[in-house]
Amino acid sequence: MTDYEDLAPKFKETLLTRMQEESPYWTLLGLEIADIKKGWAKVRLPFARKLVHPLGIAHGGAIFSAADSAVAMALIGLVERDETFTTVEMKINYLRPFDKGEIMAEARIIHRGGKTALGDVEVRNGDGTLIAKGLATYMILKKEEFLPIPELE
């Protein structure tokens, strides 16, 4: 890992807590932040029966979610307080099945511009074998420009 700047301790603690306690999707899959810095993050996903498709291996969507989440966590320390971001495009190549243990998605922001950011992510199993490789583009917006979808009734 290249040297990445640490997040402010209180911000890091808030992120760790918030993603585990206030993100229903993360809870559903079992995602966890393993480590995070400005421009770099690792997200862990333990194997679980709820992640498999009929062949008994984890669904590609679960691996994709870990990869996308890792890039988002790498980017979060590089945006200003009045900014937010959203994934606009992501490509992933699956190289090996995920059928036991855990995977670790390690992401780096390789470009942070004014309106977009580009993240590179590698997903490895517990033995360090490359499971998937991805590239993600995020759009960076001022919070007042971002219109979240209204809650469903």
Contacts in CASP RR format, 6 or more apart in sequence:
PFRMAT RR
TARGET T0000
AUTHOR 0000-0000-0000
METHOD contacts of the structure
MODEL  1
MTDYEDLAPKFKETLLTRMQEESPYWTLLGLEIADIKKGWAKVRLPFARK
LVHPLGIAHGGAIFSAADSAVAMALIGLVERDETFTTVEMKINYLRPFDK
GEIMAEARIIHRGGKTALGDVEVRNGDGTLIAKGLATYMILKKEEFLPIP
ELE
1 40 0 8 1.000
2 40 0 8 1.000
2 108 0 8 1.000
4 37 0 8 1.000
4 38 0 8 1.000
4 39 0 8 1.000
4 40 0 8 1.000
5 37 0 8 1.000
5 38 0 8 1.000
6 12 0 8 1.000
6 37 0 8 1.000
6 38 0 8 1.000
7 15 0 8 1.000
7 36 0 8 1.000
7 37 0 8 1.000
7 38 0 8 1.000
7 77 0 8 1.000
11 77 0 8 1.000
12 36 0 8 1.000
15 33 0 8 1.000
15 36 0 8 1.000
15 73 0 8 1.000
15 76 0 8 1.000
16 33 0 8 1.000
16 36 0 8 1.000
19 26 0 8 1.000
19 31 0 8 1.000
19 32 0 8 1.000
19 33 0 8 1.000
19 73 0 8 1.000
20 26 0 8 1.000
20 27 0 8 1.000
20 32 0 8 1.000
20 33 0 8 1.000
23 31 0 8 1.000
25 31 0 8 1.000
25 65 0 8 1.000
26 32 0 8 1.000
26 69 0 8 1.000
29 45 0 8 1.000
29 50 0 8 1.000
29 51 0 8 1.000
29 62 0 8 1.000
29 65 0 8 1.000
29 66 0 8 1.000
30 45 0 8 1.000
30 46 0 8 1.000
30 48 0 8 1.000
31 43 0 8 1.000
31 44 0 8 1.000
31 45 0 8 1.000
31 65 0 8 1.000
31 66 0 8 1.000
31 69 0 8 1.000
32 43 0 8 1.000
32 44 0 8 1.000
32 45 0 8 1.000
32 46 0 8 1.000
33 41 0 8 1.000
33 42 0 8 1.000
33 43 0 8 1.000
33 44 0 8 1.000
33 73 0 8 1.000
34 42 0 8 1.000
34 43 0 8 1.000
34 44 0 8 1.000
34 104 0 8 1.000
35 41 0 8 1.000
35 42 0 8 1.000
36 42 0 8 1.000
36 73 0 8 1.000
36 74 0 8 1.000
36 76 0 8 1.000
37 74 0 8 1.000
38 77 0 8 1.000
38 78 0 8 1.000
39 74 0 8 1.000
39 75 0 8 1.000
39 77 0 8 1.000
39 78 0 8 1.000
39 108 0 8 1.000
39 109 0 8 1.000
39 112 0 8 1.000
40 74 0 8 1.000
40 106 0 8 1.000
40 107 0 8 1.000
40 108 0 8 1.000
40 109 0 8 1.000
41 70 0 8 1.000
41 71 0 8 1.000
41 73 0 8 1.000
41 74 0 8 1.000
41 106 0 8 1.000
41 107 0 8 1.000
42 70 0 8 1.000
42 104 0 8 1.000
42 105 0 8 1.000
42 106 0 8 1.000
42 107 0 8 1.000
43 66 0 8 1.000
43 69 0 8 1.000
43 70 0 8 1.000
43 73 0 8 1.000
43 104 0 8 1.000
43 105 0 8 1.000
43 107 0 8 1.000
44 66 0 8 1.000
44 102 0 8 1.000
44 103 0 8 1.000
44 104 0 8 1.000
44 105 0 8 1.000
45 51 0 8 1.000
45 62 0 8 1.000
45 63 0 8 1.000
45 65 0 8 1.000
45 66 0 8 1.000
45 102 0 8 1.000
45 103 0 8 1.000
45 104 0 8 1.000
45 105 0 8 1.000
46 101 0 8 1.000
46 102 0 8 1.000
47 58 0 8 1.000
47 98 0 8 1.000
47 99 0 8 1.000
47 100 0 8 1.000
47 101 0 8 1.000
47 102 0 8 1.000
47 103 0 8 1.000
51 58 0 8 1.000
51 59 0 8 1.000
51 62 0 8 1.000
51 98 0 8 1.000
52 58 0 8 1.000
52 59 0 8 1.000
52 99 0 8 1.000
53 59 0 8 1.000
56 99 0 8 1.000
57 97 0 8 1.000
57 98 0 8 1.000
57 99 0 8 1.000
58 97 0 8 1.000
58 98 0 8 1.000
58 99 0 8 1.000
58 103 0 8 1.000
60 94 0 8 1.000
60 98 0 8 1.000
62 98 0 8 1.000
63 92 0 8 1.000
63 94 0 8 1.000
63 98 0 8 1.000
63 103 0 8 1.000
63 123 0 8 1.000
63 131 0 8 1.000
63 132 0 8 1.000
64 90 0 8 1.000
64 92 0 8 1.000
64 132 0 8 1.000
66 103 0 8 1.000
66 105 0 8 1.000
66 123 0 8 1.000
67 90 0 8 1.000
67 92 0 8 1.000
67 105 0 8 1.000
67 107 0 8 1.000
67 121 0 8 1.000
67 123 0 8 1.000
67 132 0 8 1.000
67 134 0 8 1.000
67 136 0 8 1.000
68 87 0 8 1.000
68 90 0 8 1.000
68 136 0 8 1.000
69 105 0 8 1.000
70 105 0 8 1.000
70 106 0 8 1.000
70 107 0 8 1.000
70 121 0 8 1.000
71 87 0 8 1.000
71 90 0 8 1.000
71 107 0 8 1.000
71 109 0 8 1.000
71 119 0 8 1.000
71 121 0 8 1.000
71 136 0 8 1.000
71 138 0 8 1.000
72 85 0 8 1.000
72 87 0 8 1.000
72 138 0 8 1.000
73 107 0 8 1.000
74 107 0 8 1.000
74 108 0 8 1.000
74 109 0 8 1.000
74 119 0 8 1.000
75 85 0 8 1.000
75 109 0 8 1.000
75 112 0 8 1.000
75 117 0 8 1.000
75 119 0 8 1.000
75 138 0 8 1.000
78 109 0 8 1.000
78 112 0 8 1.000
78 117 0 8 1.000
79 85 0 8 1.000
79 140 0 8 1.000
82 142 0 8 1.000
82 143 0 8 1.000
82 144 0 8 1.000
83 140 0 8 1.000
83 141 0 8 1.000
83 142 0 8 1.000
83 143 0 8 1.000
84 140 0 8 1.000
84 141 0 8 1.000
84 142 0 8 1.000
84 143 0 8 1.000
84 146 0 8 1.000
85 117 0 8 1.000
85 138 0 8 1.000
85 139 0 8 1.000
85 140 0 8 1.000
85 141 0 8 1.000
86 138 0 8 1.000
86 139 0 8 1.000
86 141 0 8 1.000
86 146 0 8 1.000
87 136 0 8 1.000
87 137 0 8 1.000
87 138 0 8 1.000
88 116 0 8 1.000
88 137 0 8 1.000
88 138 0 8 1.000
88 139 0 8 1.000
89 136 0 8 1.000
89 137 0 8 1.000
90 134 0 8 1.000
90 135 0 8 1.000
90 136 0 8 1.000
90 137 0 8 1.000
91 134 0 8 1.000
91 135 0 8 1.000
91 136 0 8 1.000
92 132 0 8 1.000
92 133 0 8 1.000
92 134 0 8 1.000
92 135 0 8 1.000
93 132 0 8 1.000
93 133 0 8 1.000
93 134 0 8 1.000
94 131 0 8 1.000
94 132 0 8 1.000
95 130 0 8 1.000
95 131 0 8 1.000
95 132 0 8 1.000
95 133 0 8 1.000
96 125 0 8 1.000
96 129 0 8 1.000
96 130 0 8 1.000
96 131 0 8 1.000
96 132 0 8 1.000
97 131 0 8 1.000
98 125 0 8 1.000
98 131 0 8 1.000
101 125 0 8 1.000
101 126 0 8 1.000
102 125 0 8 1.000
102 126 0 8 1.000
103 123 0 8 1.000
103 124 0 8 1.000
103 125 0 8 1.000
103 126 0 8 1.000
103 131 0 8 1.000
104 123 0 8 1.000
104 124 0 8 1.000
104 125 0 8 1.000
104 126 0 8 1.000
105 121 0 8 1.000
105 122 0 8 1.000
105 123 0 8 1.000
106 121 0 8 1.000
106 122 0 8 1.000
106 123 0 8 1.000
106 124 0 8 1.000
107 119 0 8 1.000
107 120 0 8 1.000
107 121 0 8 1.000
107 136 0 8 1.000
108 119 0 8 1.000
108 120 0 8 1.000
108 121 0 8 1.000
109 117 0 8 1.000
109 118 0 8 1.000
109 119 0 8 1.000
110 118 0 8 1.000
110 119 0 8 1.000
110 120 0 8 1.000
111 117 0 8 1.000
111 118 0 8 1.000
111 119 0 8 1.000
112 140 0 8 1.000
113 140 0 8 1.000
114 140 0 8 1.000
115 139 0 8 1.000
115 140 0 8 1.000
115 141 0 8 1.000
116 137 0 8 1.000
116 138 0 8 1.000
116 139 0 8 1.000
116 140 0 8 1.000
117 137 0 8 1.000
117 138 0 8 1.000
117 140 0 8 1.000
118 135 0 8 1.000
118 136 0 8 1.000
118 137 0 8 1.000
118 138 0 8 1.000
119 135 0 8 1.000
119 136 0 8 1.000
119 137 0 8 1.000
119 138 0 8 1.000
120 134 0 8 1.000
120 135 0 8 1.000
121 133 0 8 1.000
121 134 0 8 1.000
121 135 0 8 1.000
121 136 0 8 1.000
122 130 0 8 1.000
122 132 0 8 1.000
122 133 0 8 1.000
122 134 0 8 1.000
123 130 0 8 1.000
123 131 0 8 1.000
123 132 0 8 1.000
123 133 0 8 1.000
123 134 0 8 1.000
124 130 0 8 1.000
124 131 0 8 1.000
125 131 0 8 1.000
END
